[in-house]
């Protein structure tokens, strides 16, 4: 594990903060909003079920962030 943004674990003495981490987090949020219409607003792609909403987001994250 190279970077951790926030933790109280004894092996990490303090929180890492800064523009570098904020930009990465905001980039991920923008990518999610852009590629998953369900997160932008209630459109024809909106999920009425929270379970389906979570599955779609989880599948996207698994497919695009870890491969």
CHARMM-style PDB file with segment names, atoms N, HN, CA, C and O in Angstrom:
ATOM      1  N   UNK     1       0.856  -1.158   0.000  1.00  0.00      PROA
ATOM      2  CA  UNK     1       0.000   0.000   0.000  1.00  0.00      PROA
ATOM      3  C   UNK     1       0.911   1.232   0.000  1.00  0.00      PROA
ATOM      4  O   UNK     1       1.705   1.422   0.921  1.00  0.00      PROA
ATOM      5  N   UNK     2       0.791   2.062  -1.031  1.00  0.00      PROA
ATOM      6  HN  UNK     2       0.146   1.907  -1.779  1.00  0.00      PROA
ATOM      7  CA  UNK     2       1.633   3.246  -1.139  1.00  0.00      PROA
ATOM      8  C   UNK     2       1.060   4.451  -0.399  1.00  0.00      PROA
ATOM      9  O   UNK     2       1.741   5.041   0.439  1.00  0.00      PROA
ATOM     10  N   UNK     3      -0.161   4.814  -0.694  1.00  0.00      PROA
ATOM     11  HN  UNK     3      -0.714   4.335  -1.375  1.00  0.00      PROA
ATOM     12  CA  UNK     3      -0.755   6.018  -0.120  1.00  0.00      PROA
ATOM     13  C   UNK     3      -2.057   5.703   0.589  1.00  0.00      PROA
ATOM     14  O   UNK     3      -2.853   4.888   0.121  1.00  0.00      PROA
ATOM     15  N   UNK     4      -2.261   6.345   1.703  1.00  0.00      PROA
ATOM     16  HN  UNK     4      -1.615   7.007   2.083  1.00  0.00      PROA
ATOM     17  CA  UNK     4      -3.515   6.248   2.423  1.00  0.00      PROA
ATOM     18  C   UNK     4      -3.967   7.662   2.737  1.00  0.00      PROA
ATOM     19  O   UNK     4      -3.199   8.451   3.288  1.00  0.00      PROA
ATOM     20  N   UNK     5      -5.203   7.991   2.394  1.00  0.00      PROA
ATOM     21  HN  UNK     5      -5.827   7.350   1.946  1.00  0.00      PROA
ATOM     22  CA  UNK     5      -5.691   9.356   2.608  1.00  0.00      PROA
ATOM     23  C   UNK     5      -6.103   9.609   4.053  1.00  0.00      PROA
ATOM     24  O   UNK     5      -5.921  10.712   4.567  1.00  0.00      PROA
ATOM     25  N   UNK     6      -6.648   8.608   4.699  1.00  0.00      PROA
ATOM     26  HN  UNK     6      -6.795   7.712   4.281  1.00  0.00      PROA
ATOM     27  CA  UNK     6      -7.117   8.841   6.057  1.00  0.00      PROA
ATOM     28  C   UNK     6      -7.182   7.522   6.801  1.00  0.00      PROA
ATOM     29  O   UNK     6      -7.753   6.548   6.312  1.00  0.00      PROA
ATOM     30  N   UNK     7      -6.599   7.499   7.975  1.00  0.00      PROA
ATOM     31  HN  UNK     7      -6.135   8.291   8.372  1.00  0.00      PROA
ATOM     32  CA  UNK     7      -6.644   6.291   8.789  1.00  0.00      PROA
ATOM     33  C   UNK     7      -6.188   6.607  10.209  1.00  0.00      PROA
ATOM     34  O   UNK     7      -5.382   7.511  10.429  1.00  0.00      PROA
ATOM     35  N   UNK     8      -6.693   5.880  11.129  1.00  0.00      PROA
ATOM     36  HN  UNK     8      -7.348   5.145  10.950  1.00  0.00      PROA
ATOM     37  CA  UNK     8      -6.239   5.985  12.512  1.00  0.00      PROA
ATOM     38  C   UNK     8      -5.469   4.737  12.927  1.00  0.00      PROA
ATOM     39  O   UNK     8      -5.238   4.515  14.116  1.00  0.00      PROA
ATOM     40  N   UNK     9      -5.084   3.948  11.986  1.00  0.00      PROA
ATOM     41  HN  UNK     9      -5.272   4.128  11.021  1.00  0.00      PROA
ATOM     42  CA  UNK     9      -4.353   2.718  12.244  1.00  0.00      PROA
ATOM     43  C   UNK     9      -2.981   3.062  12.794  1.00  0.00      PROA
ATOM     44  O   UNK     9      -2.365   4.032  12.353  1.00  0.00      PROA
ATOM     45  N   UNK    10      -2.498   2.293  13.738  1.00  0.00      PROA
ATOM     46  HN  UNK    10      -2.999   1.505  14.097  1.00  0.00      PROA
ATOM     47  CA  UNK    10      -1.261   2.630  14.440  1.00  0.00      PROA
ATOM     48  C   UNK    10      -0.034   2.700  13.530  1.00  0.00      PROA
ATOM     49  O   UNK    10       0.937   3.375  13.872  1.00  0.00      PROA
ATOM     50  N   UNK    11      -0.053   2.021  12.383  1.00  0.00      PROA
ATOM     51  HN  UNK    11      -0.841   1.472  12.105  1.00  0.00      PROA
ATOM     52  CA  UNK    11       1.083   2.034  11.470  1.00  0.00      PROA
ATOM     53  C   UNK    11       1.142   3.304  10.618  1.00  0.00      PROA
ATOM     54  O   UNK    11       2.158   3.571   9.976  1.00  0.00      PROA
ATOM     55  N   UNK    12       0.070   4.078  10.608  1.00  0.00      PROA
ATOM     56  HN  UNK    12      -0.755   3.861  11.130  1.00  0.00      PROA
ATOM     57  CA  UNK    12       0.035   5.342   9.882  1.00  0.00      PROA
ATOM     58  C   UNK    12      -0.153   6.450  10.905  1.00  0.00      PROA
ATOM     59  O   UNK    12      -1.248   6.603  11.446  1.00  0.00      PROA
ATOM     60  N   UNK    13       0.880   7.219  11.183  1.00  0.00      PROA
ATOM     61  HN  UNK    13       1.770   7.094  10.744  1.00  0.00      PROA
ATOM     62  CA  UNK    13       0.820   8.186  12.281  1.00  0.00      PROA
ATOM     63  C   UNK    13      -0.143   9.352  12.078  1.00  0.00      PROA
ATOM     64  O   UNK    13      -0.650   9.893  13.061  1.00  0.00      PROA
ATOM     65  N   UNK    14      -0.412   9.756  10.838  1.00  0.00      PROA
ATOM     66  HN  UNK    14      -0.001   9.316  10.040  1.00  0.00      PROA
ATOM     67  CA  UNK    14      -1.286  10.913  10.667  1.00  0.00      PROA
ATOM     68  C   UNK    14      -2.050  10.820   9.339  1.00  0.00      PROA
ATOM     69  O   UNK    14      -1.789   9.949   8.509  1.00  0.00      PROA
ATOM     70  N   UNK    15      -2.988  11.735   9.170  1.00  0.00      PROA
ATOM     71  HN  UNK    15      -3.200  12.442   9.845  1.00  0.00      PROA
ATOM     72  CA  UNK    15      -3.756  11.813   7.937  1.00  0.00      PROA
ATOM     73  C   UNK    15      -2.911  12.462   6.859  1.00  0.00      PROA
ATOM     74  O   UNK    15      -2.179  13.417   7.121  1.00  0.00      PROA
ATOM     75  N   UNK    16      -3.014  11.942   5.651  1.00  0.00      PROA
ATOM     76  HN  UNK    16      -3.609  11.167   5.438  1.00  0.00      PROA
ATOM     77  CA  UNK    16      -2.345  12.566   4.523  1.00  0.00      PROA
ATOM     78  C   UNK    16      -3.358  13.450   3.812  1.00  0.00      PROA
ATOM     79  O   UNK    16      -4.401  12.971   3.366  1.00  0.00      PROA
ATOM     80  N   UNK    17      -3.062  14.701   3.707  1.00  0.00      PROA
ATOM     81  HN  UNK    17      -2.215  15.090   4.069  1.00  0.00      PROA
ATOM     82  CA  UNK    17      -3.974  15.628   3.060  1.00  0.00      PROA
ATOM     83  C   UNK    17      -3.216  16.408   2.008  1.00  0.00      PROA
ATOM     84  O   UNK    17      -1.985  16.435   2.002  1.00  0.00      PROA
ATOM     85  N   UNK    18      -3.951  17.034   1.130  1.00  0.00      PROA
ATOM     86  HN  UNK    18      -4.951  17.013   1.135  1.00  0.00      PROA
ATOM     87  CA  UNK    18      -3.313  17.885   0.142  1.00  0.00      PROA
ATOM     88  C   UNK    18      -4.039  17.846  -1.186  1.00  0.00      PROA
ATOM     89  O   UNK    18      -4.949  17.046  -1.402  1.00  0.00      PROA
ATOM     90  N   UNK    19      -3.620  18.718  -2.054  1.00  0.00      PROA
ATOM     91  HN  UNK    19      -2.880  19.368  -1.879  1.00  0.00      PROA
ATOM     92  CA  UNK    19      -4.243  18.873  -3.356  1.00  0.00      PROA
ATOM     93  C   UNK    19      -4.130  17.592  -4.183  1.00  0.00      PROA
ATOM     94  O   UNK    19      -5.045  17.254  -4.934  1.00  0.00      PROA
ATOM     95  N   UNK    20      -3.014  16.885  -4.047  1.00  0.00      PROA
ATOM     96  HN  UNK    20      -2.270  17.159  -3.437  1.00  0.00      PROA
ATOM     97  CA  UNK    20      -2.785  15.652  -4.807  1.00  0.00      PROA
ATOM     98  C   UNK    20      -3.906  14.640  -4.549  1.00  0.00      PROA
ATOM     99  O   UNK    20      -4.417  14.033  -5.490  1.00  0.00      PROA
ATOM    100  N   UNK    21      -4.279  14.460  -3.316  1.00  0.00      PROA
ATOM    101  HN  UNK    21      -3.863  14.953  -2.552  1.00  0.00      PROA
ATOM    102  CA  UNK    21      -5.304  13.490  -2.966  1.00  0.00      PROA
ATOM    103  C   UNK    21      -6.695  13.986  -3.337  1.00  0.00      PROA
ATOM    104  O   UNK    21      -7.541  13.201  -3.764  1.00  0.00      PROA
ATOM    105  N   UNK    22      -6.938  15.286  -3.176  1.00  0.00      PROA
ATOM    106  HN  UNK    22      -6.250  15.924  -2.829  1.00  0.00      PROA
ATOM    107  CA  UNK    22      -8.236  15.859  -3.521  1.00  0.00      PROA
ATOM    108  C   UNK    22      -8.494  15.724  -5.011  1.00  0.00      PROA
ATOM    109  O   UNK    22      -9.601  15.362  -5.411  1.00  0.00      PROA
ATOM    110  N   UNK    23      -7.510  16.002  -5.828  1.00  0.00      PROA
ATOM    111  HN  UNK    23      -6.611  16.296  -5.503  1.00  0.00      PROA
ATOM    112  CA  UNK    23      -7.677  15.908  -7.280  1.00  0.00      PROA
ATOM    113  C   UNK    23      -7.994  14.479  -7.712  1.00  0.00      PROA
ATOM    114  O   UNK    23      -8.832  14.264  -8.587  1.00  0.00      PROA
ATOM    115  N   UNK    24      -7.335  13.518  -7.109  1.00  0.00      PROA
ATOM    116  HN  UNK    24      -6.654  13.693  -6.398  1.00  0.00      PROA
ATOM    117  CA  UNK    24      -7.583  12.116  -7.465  1.00  0.00      PROA
ATOM    118  C   UNK    24      -9.005  11.704  -7.105  1.00  0.00      PROA
ATOM    119  O   UNK    24      -9.681  11.040  -7.891  1.00  0.00      PROA
ATOM    120  N   UNK    25      -9.452  12.094  -5.927  1.00  0.00      PROA
ATOM    121  HN  UNK    25      -8.903  12.633  -5.289  1.00  0.00      PROA
ATOM    122  CA  UNK    25     -10.804  11.754  -5.480  1.00  0.00      PROA
ATOM    123  C   UNK    25     -11.846  12.426  -6.362  1.00  0.00      PROA
ATOM    124  O   UNK    25     -12.813  11.789  -6.777  1.00  0.00      PROA
ATOM    125  N   UNK    26     -11.655  13.708  -6.649  1.00  0.00      PROA
ATOM    126  HN  UNK    26     -10.869  14.226  -6.311  1.00  0.00      PROA
ATOM    127  CA  UNK    26     -12.604  14.427  -7.505  1.00  0.00      PROA
ATOM    128  C   UNK    26     -12.603  13.885  -8.923  1.00  0.00      PROA
ATOM    129  O   UNK    26     -13.649  13.875  -9.572  1.00  0.00      PROA
ATOM    130  N   UNK    27     -11.460  13.434  -9.421  1.00  0.00      PROA
ATOM    131  HN  UNK    27     -10.610  13.442  -8.894  1.00  0.00      PROA
ATOM    132  CA  UNK    27     -11.395  12.831 -10.758  1.00  0.00      PROA
ATOM    133  C   UNK    27     -12.223  11.551 -10.799  1.00  0.00      PROA
ATOM    134  O   UNK    27     -12.945  11.306 -11.765  1.00  0.00      PROA
ATOM    135  N   UNK    28     -12.118  10.744  -9.760  1.00  0.00      PROA
ATOM    136  HN  UNK    28     -11.532  10.944  -8.976  1.00  0.00      PROA
ATOM    137  CA  UNK    28     -12.912   9.518  -9.691  1.00  0.00      PROA
ATOM    138  C   UNK    28     -14.403   9.832  -9.623  1.00  0.00      PROA
ATOM    139  O   UNK    28     -15.207   9.157 -10.266  1.00  0.00      PROA
ATOM    140  N   UNK    29     -14.778  10.854  -8.847  1.00  0.00      PROA
ATOM    141  HN  UNK    29     -14.124  11.402  -8.325  1.00  0.00      PROA
ATOM    142  CA  UNK    29     -16.190  11.238  -8.754  1.00  0.00      PROA
ATOM    143  C   UNK    29     -16.716  11.706 -10.102  1.00  0.00      PROA
ATOM    144  O   UNK    29     -17.829  11.349 -10.489  1.00  0.00      PROA
ATOM    145  N   UNK    30     -15.929  12.502 -10.823  1.00  0.00      PROA
ATOM    146  HN  UNK    30     -15.025  12.792 -10.509  1.00  0.00      PROA
ATOM    147  CA  UNK    30     -16.348  12.992 -12.133  1.00  0.00      PROA
ATOM    148  C   UNK    30     -16.490  11.850 -13.126  1.00  0.00      PROA
ATOM    149  O   UNK    30     -17.434  11.828 -13.916  1.00  0.00      PROA
ATOM    150  N   UNK    31     -15.567  10.906 -13.092  1.00  0.00      PROA
ATOM    151  HN  UNK    31     -14.800  10.924 -12.450  1.00  0.00      PROA
ATOM    152  CA  UNK    31     -15.648   9.752 -13.984  1.00  0.00      PROA
ATOM    153  C   UNK    31     -16.915   8.956 -13.718  1.00  0.00      PROA
ATOM    154  O   UNK    31     -17.592   8.535 -14.656  1.00  0.00      PROA
ATOM    155  N   UNK    32     -17.242   8.748 -12.450  1.00  0.00      PROA
ATOM    156  HN  UNK    32     -16.693   9.091 -11.688  1.00  0.00      PROA
ATOM    157  CA  UNK    32     -18.471   8.030 -12.113  1.00  0.00      PROA
ATOM    158  C   UNK    32     -19.698   8.774 -12.624  1.00  0.00      PROA
ATOM    159  O   UNK    32     -20.575   8.167 -13.239  1.00  0.00      PROA
ATOM    160  N   UNK    33     -19.773  10.088 -12.376  1.00  0.00      PROA
ATOM    161  HN  UNK    33     -19.061  10.581 -11.876  1.00  0.00      PROA
ATOM    162  CA  UNK    33     -20.933  10.871 -12.815  1.00  0.00      PROA
ATOM    163  C   UNK    33     -21.062  10.897 -14.327  1.00  0.00      PROA
ATOM    164  O   UNK    33     -22.170  10.859 -14.861  1.00  0.00      PROA
ATOM    165  N   UNK    34     -19.927  10.961 -15.023  1.00  0.00      PROA
ATOM    166  HN  UNK    34     -19.026  10.991 -14.589  1.00  0.00      PROA
ATOM    167  CA  UNK    34     -19.945  11.041 -16.476  1.00  0.00      PROA
ATOM    168  C   UNK    34     -20.368   9.723 -17.106  1.00  0.00      PROA
ATOM    169  O   UNK    34     -21.160   9.703 -18.049  1.00  0.00      PROA
ATOM    170  N   UNK    35     -19.848   8.642 -16.593  1.00  0.00      PROA
ATOM    171  HN  UNK    35     -19.205   8.659 -15.827  1.00  0.00      PROA
ATOM    172  CA  UNK    35     -20.107   7.339 -17.216  1.00  0.00      PROA
ATOM    173  C   UNK    35     -21.354   6.642 -16.717  1.00  0.00      PROA
ATOM    174  O   UNK    35     -21.901   5.789 -17.416  1.00  0.00      PROA
ATOM    175  N   UNK    36     -21.815   6.983 -15.529  1.00  0.00      PROA
ATOM    176  HN  UNK    36     -21.370   7.675 -14.962  1.00  0.00      PROA
ATOM    177  CA  UNK    36     -23.023   6.358 -14.994  1.00  0.00      PROA
ATOM    178  C   UNK    36     -24.091   7.442 -14.903  1.00  0.00      PROA
ATOM    179  O   UNK    36     -24.074   8.258 -13.982  1.00  0.00      PROA
ATOM    180  N   UNK    37     -24.997   7.452 -15.836  1.00  0.00      PROA
ATOM    181  HN  UNK    37     -25.010   6.790 -16.585  1.00  0.00      PROA
ATOM    182  CA  UNK    37     -26.039   8.477 -15.892  1.00  0.00      PROA
ATOM    183  C   UNK    37     -26.925   8.455 -14.656  1.00  0.00      PROA
ATOM    184  O   UNK    37     -27.546   9.465 -14.323  1.00  0.00      PROA
ATOM    185  N   UNK    38     -26.990   7.338 -13.985  1.00  0.00      PROA
ATOM    186  HN  UNK    38     -26.485   6.518 -14.255  1.00  0.00      PROA
ATOM    187  CA  UNK    38     -27.822   7.205 -12.796  1.00  0.00      PROA
ATOM    188  C   UNK    38     -27.390   8.147 -11.683  1.00  0.00      PROA
ATOM    189  O   UNK    38     -28.202   8.505 -10.830  1.00  0.00      PROA
ATOM    190  N   UNK    39     -26.112   8.558 -11.678  1.00  0.00      PROA
ATOM    191  HN  UNK    39     -25.453   8.267 -12.371  1.00  0.00      PROA
ATOM    192  CA  UNK    39     -25.607   9.423 -10.614  1.00  0.00      PROA
ATOM    193  C   UNK    39     -25.828  10.906 -10.907  1.00  0.00      PROA
ATOM    194  O   UNK    39     -25.767  11.729  -9.994  1.00  0.00      PROA
ATOM    195  N   UNK    40     -26.079  11.251 -12.146  1.00  0.00      PROA
ATOM    196  HN  UNK    40     -26.129  10.582 -12.888  1.00  0.00      PROA
ATOM    197  CA  UNK    40     -26.185  12.659 -12.525  1.00  0.00      PROA
ATOM    198  C   UNK    40     -27.538  13.257 -12.142  1.00  0.00      PROA
ATOM    199  O   UNK    40     -27.587  14.313 -11.510  1.00  0.00      PROA
ATOM    200  N   UNK    41     -28.619  12.608 -12.510  1.00  0.00      PROA
ATOM    201  HN  UNK    41     -28.579  11.750 -13.023  1.00  0.00      PROA
ATOM    202  CA  UNK    41     -29.956  13.122 -12.213  1.00  0.00      PROA
ATOM    203  C   UNK    41     -30.984  12.050 -12.519  1.00  0.00      PROA
ATOM    204  O   UNK    41     -30.640  10.985 -13.031  1.00  0.00      PROA
ATOM    205  N   UNK    42     -32.222  12.320 -12.216  1.00  0.00      PROA
ATOM    206  HN  UNK    42     -32.502  13.186 -11.800  1.00  0.00      PROA
ATOM    207  CA  UNK    42     -33.288  11.369 -12.514  1.00  0.00      PROA
ATOM    208  C   UNK    42     -33.637  11.454 -14.002  1.00  0.00      PROA
ATOM    209  O   UNK    42     -34.377  12.342 -14.426  1.00  0.00      PROA
ATOM    210  N   UNK    43     -33.109  10.545 -14.764  1.00  0.00      PROA
ATOM    211  HN  UNK    43     -32.507   9.824 -14.420  1.00  0.00      PROA
ATOM    212  CA  UNK    43     -33.413  10.471 -16.191  1.00  0.00      PROA
ATOM    213  C   UNK    43     -34.036   9.117 -16.448  1.00  0.00      PROA
ATOM    214  O   UNK    43     -34.453   8.424 -15.519  1.00  0.00      PROA
ATOM    215  N   UNK    44     -34.096   8.751 -17.692  1.00  0.00      PROA
ATOM    216  HN  UNK    44     -33.757   9.314 -18.446  1.00  0.00      PROA
ATOM    217  CA  UNK    44     -34.636   7.441 -18.055  1.00  0.00      PROA
ATOM    218  C   UNK    44     -33.753   6.317 -17.504  1.00  0.00      PROA
ATOM    219  O   UNK    44     -34.205   5.180 -17.368  1.00  0.00      PROA
ATOM    220  N   UNK    45     -32.503   6.636 -17.190  1.00  0.00      PROA
ATOM    221  HN  UNK    45     -32.135   7.560 -17.300  1.00  0.00      PROA
ATOM    222  CA  UNK    45     -31.558   5.641 -16.666  1.00  0.00      PROA
ATOM    223  C   UNK    45     -31.582   5.533 -15.147  1.00  0.00      PROA
ATOM    224  O   UNK    45     -30.776   4.801 -14.572  1.00  0.00      PROA
ATOM    225  N   UNK    46     -32.474   6.234 -14.500  1.00  0.00      PROA
ATOM    226  HN  UNK    46     -33.129   6.828 -14.967  1.00  0.00      PROA
ATOM    227  CA  UNK    46     -32.511   6.248 -13.038  1.00  0.00      PROA
ATOM    228  C   UNK    46     -33.043   4.924 -12.496  1.00  0.00      PROA
ATOM    229  O   UNK    46     -34.019   4.382 -13.015  1.00  0.00      PROA
ATOM    230  N   UNK    47     -32.400   4.406 -11.454  1.00  0.00      PROA
ATOM    231  HN  UNK    47     -31.607   4.846 -11.032  1.00  0.00      PROA
ATOM    232  CA  UNK    47     -32.835   3.173 -10.800  1.00  0.00      PROA
ATOM    233  C   UNK    47     -33.785   3.498  -9.669  1.00  0.00      PROA
ATOM    234  O   UNK    47     -33.477   4.331  -8.817  1.00  0.00      PROA
ATOM    235  N   UNK    48     -34.910   2.864  -9.652  1.00  0.00      PROA
ATOM    236  HN  UNK    48     -35.161   2.187 -10.344  1.00  0.00      PROA
ATOM    237  CA  UNK    48     -35.840   3.066  -8.530  1.00  0.00      PROA
ATOM    238  C   UNK    48     -35.442   2.221  -7.330  1.00  0.00      PROA
ATOM    239  O   UNK    48     -35.733   2.575  -6.187  1.00  0.00      PROA
ATOM    240  N   UNK    49     -34.786   1.121  -7.588  1.00  0.00      PROA
ATOM    241  HN  UNK    49     -34.549   0.833  -8.516  1.00  0.00      PROA
ATOM    242  CA  UNK    49     -34.362   0.227  -6.522  1.00  0.00      PROA
ATOM    243  C   UNK    49     -32.934   0.566  -6.081  1.00  0.00      PROA
ATOM    244  O   UNK    49     -32.036   0.667  -6.917  1.00  0.00      PROA
ATOM    245  N   UNK    50     -32.727   0.737  -4.795  1.00  0.00      PROA
ATOM    246  HN  UNK    50     -33.457   0.655  -4.116  1.00  0.00      PROA
ATOM    247  CA  UNK    50     -31.402   1.016  -4.254  1.00  0.00      PROA
ATOM    248  C   UNK    50     -30.475  -0.167  -4.525  1.00  0.00      PROA
ATOM    249  O   UNK    50     -29.290   0.023  -4.798  1.00  0.00      PROA
ATOM    250  N   UNK    51     -31.002  -1.369  -4.451  1.00  0.00      PROA
ATOM    251  HN  UNK    51     -31.965  -1.523  -4.229  1.00  0.00      PROA
ATOM    252  CA  UNK    51     -30.206  -2.573  -4.683  1.00  0.00      PROA
ATOM    253  C   UNK    51     -29.622  -2.577  -6.097  1.00  0.00      PROA
ATOM    254  O   UNK    51     -28.436  -2.857  -6.268  1.00  0.00      PROA
ATOM    255  N   UNK    52     -30.428  -2.275  -7.102  1.00  0.00      PROA
ATOM    256  HN  UNK    52     -31.392  -2.048  -6.963  1.00  0.00      PROA
ATOM    257  CA  UNK    52     -29.948  -2.236  -8.490  1.00  0.00      PROA
ATOM    258  C   UNK    52     -28.950  -1.104  -8.664  1.00  0.00      PROA
ATOM    259  O   UNK    52     -27.930  -1.266  -9.334  1.00  0.00      PROA
ATOM    260  N   UNK    53     -29.241   0.036  -8.066  1.00  0.00      PROA
ATOM    261  HN  UNK    53     -30.069   0.167  -7.521  1.00  0.00      PROA
ATOM    262  CA  UNK    53     -28.348   1.194  -8.125  1.00  0.00      PROA
ATOM    263  C   UNK    53     -26.970   0.817  -7.591  1.00  0.00      PROA
ATOM    264  O   UNK    53     -25.959   1.117  -8.227  1.00  0.00      PROA
ATOM    265  N   UNK    54     -26.918   0.171  -6.444  1.00  0.00      PROA
ATOM    266  HN  UNK    54     -27.739  -0.073  -5.928  1.00  0.00      PROA
ATOM    267  CA  UNK    54     -25.651  -0.240  -5.839  1.00  0.00      PROA
ATOM    268  C   UNK    54     -24.926  -1.276  -6.690  1.00  0.00      PROA
ATOM    269  O   UNK    54     -23.700  -1.239  -6.801  1.00  0.00      PROA
ATOM    270  N   UNK    55     -25.673  -2.200  -7.291  1.00  0.00      PROA
ATOM    271  HN  UNK    55     -26.668  -2.230  -7.201  1.00  0.00      PROA
ATOM    272  CA  UNK    55     -25.052  -3.221  -8.144  1.00  0.00      PROA
ATOM    273  C   UNK    55     -24.433  -2.607  -9.394  1.00  0.00      PROA
ATOM    274  O   UNK    55     -23.340  -3.001  -9.803  1.00  0.00      PROA
ATOM    275  N   UNK    56     -25.118  -1.652 -10.000  1.00  0.00      PROA
ATOM    276  HN  UNK    56     -26.006  -1.332  -9.668  1.00  0.00      PROA
ATOM    277  CA  UNK    56     -24.583  -1.001 -11.208  1.00  0.00      PROA
ATOM    278  C   UNK    56     -23.306  -0.235 -10.870  1.00  0.00      PROA
ATOM    279  O   UNK    56     -22.315  -0.331 -11.593  1.00  0.00      PROA
ATOM    280  N   UNK    57     -23.326   0.516  -9.788  1.00  0.00      PROA
ATOM    281  HN  UNK    57     -24.132   0.594  -9.200  1.00  0.00      PROA
ATOM    282  CA  UNK    57     -22.151   1.283  -9.387  1.00  0.00      PROA
ATOM    283  C   UNK    57     -21.004   0.341  -9.014  1.00  0.00      PROA
ATOM    284  O   UNK    57     -19.860   0.573  -9.403  1.00  0.00      PROA
ATOM    285  N   UNK    58     -21.302  -0.707  -8.272  1.00  0.00      PROA
ATOM    286  HN  UNK    58     -22.232  -0.896  -7.956  1.00  0.00      PROA
ATOM    287  CA  UNK    58     -20.277  -1.677  -7.888  1.00  0.00      PROA
ATOM    288  C   UNK    58     -19.654  -2.357  -9.085  1.00  0.00      PROA
ATOM    289  O   UNK    58     -18.440  -2.557  -9.125  1.00  0.00      PROA
ATOM    290  N   UNK    59     -20.471  -2.715 -10.064  1.00  0.00      PROA
ATOM    291  HN  UNK    59     -21.457  -2.552 -10.032  1.00  0.00      PROA
ATOM    292  CA  UNK    59     -19.966  -3.354 -11.277  1.00  0.00      PROA
ATOM    293  C   UNK    59     -19.065  -2.394 -12.047  1.00  0.00      PROA
ATOM    294  O   UNK    59     -18.011  -2.791 -12.543  1.00  0.00      PROA
ATOM    295  N   UNK    60     -19.478  -1.133 -12.147  1.00  0.00      PROA
ATOM    296  HN  UNK    60     -20.334  -0.811 -11.744  1.00  0.00      PROA
ATOM    297  CA  UNK    60     -18.666  -0.133 -12.842  1.00  0.00      PROA
ATOM    298  C   UNK    60     -17.314   0.030 -12.155  1.00  0.00      PROA
ATOM    299  O   UNK    60     -16.274   0.016 -12.813  1.00  0.00      PROA
ATOM    300  N   UNK    61     -17.330   0.182 -10.843  1.00  0.00      PROA
ATOM    301  HN  UNK    61     -18.175   0.193 -10.309  1.00  0.00      PROA
ATOM    302  CA  UNK    61     -16.076   0.368 -10.106  1.00  0.00      PROA
ATOM    303  C   UNK    61     -15.174  -0.843 -10.271  1.00  0.00      PROA
ATOM    304  O   UNK    61     -13.973  -0.695 -10.499  1.00  0.00      PROA
ATOM    305  N   UNK    62     -15.733  -2.029 -10.160  1.00  0.00      PROA
ATOM    306  HN  UNK    62     -16.709  -2.149  -9.975  1.00  0.00      PROA
ATOM    307  CA  UNK    62     -14.947  -3.251 -10.313  1.00  0.00      PROA
ATOM    308  C   UNK    62     -14.339  -3.343 -11.706  1.00  0.00      PROA
ATOM    309  O   UNK    62     -13.171  -3.702 -11.857  1.00  0.00      PROA
ATOM    310  N   UNK    63     -15.126  -3.022 -12.715  1.00  0.00      PROA
ATOM    311  HN  UNK    63     -16.075  -2.730 -12.593  1.00  0.00      PROA
ATOM    312  CA  UNK    63     -14.673  -3.158 -14.103  1.00  0.00      PROA
ATOM    313  C   UNK    63     -13.655  -2.090 -14.499  1.00  0.00      PROA
ATOM    314  O   UNK    63     -12.658  -2.404 -15.149  1.00  0.00      PROA
ATOM    315  N   UNK    64     -13.890  -0.833 -14.117  1.00  0.00      PROA
ATOM    316  HN  UNK    64     -14.700  -0.578 -13.589  1.00  0.00      PROA
ATOM    317  CA  UNK    64     -13.064   0.260 -14.611  1.00  0.00      PROA
ATOM    318  C   UNK    64     -11.960   0.715 -13.669  1.00  0.00      PROA
ATOM    319  O   UNK    64     -11.007   1.353 -14.116  1.00  0.00      PROA
ATOM    320  N   UNK    65     -12.057   0.413 -12.407  1.00  0.00      PROA
ATOM    321  HN  UNK    65     -12.831  -0.105 -12.044  1.00  0.00      PROA
ATOM    322  CA  UNK    65     -11.047   0.898 -11.468  1.00  0.00      PROA
ATOM    323  C   UNK    65     -10.021  -0.170 -11.085  1.00  0.00      PROA
ATOM    324  O   UNK    65      -8.919   0.158 -10.646  1.00  0.00      PROA
ATOM    325  N   UNK    66     -10.375  -1.425 -11.248  1.00  0.00      PROA
ATOM    326  HN  UNK    66     -11.270  -1.691 -11.605  1.00  0.00      PROA
ATOM    327  CA  UNK    66      -9.469  -2.482 -10.802  1.00  0.00      PROA
ATOM    328  C   UNK    66      -8.915  -3.335 -11.933  1.00  0.00      PROA
ATOM    329  O   UNK    66      -8.149  -4.262 -11.672  1.00  0.00      PROA
ATOM    330  N   UNK    67      -9.274  -3.056 -13.173  1.00  0.00      PROA
ATOM    331  HN  UNK    67      -9.897  -2.303 -13.385  1.00  0.00      PROA
ATOM    332  CA  UNK    67      -8.726  -3.820 -14.302  1.00  0.00      PROA
ATOM    333  C   UNK    67      -7.979  -2.927 -15.229  1.00  0.00      PROA
ATOM    334  OT1 UNK    67      -7.447  -3.391 -16.237  1.00  0.00      PROA
TER     335      UNK     67
END
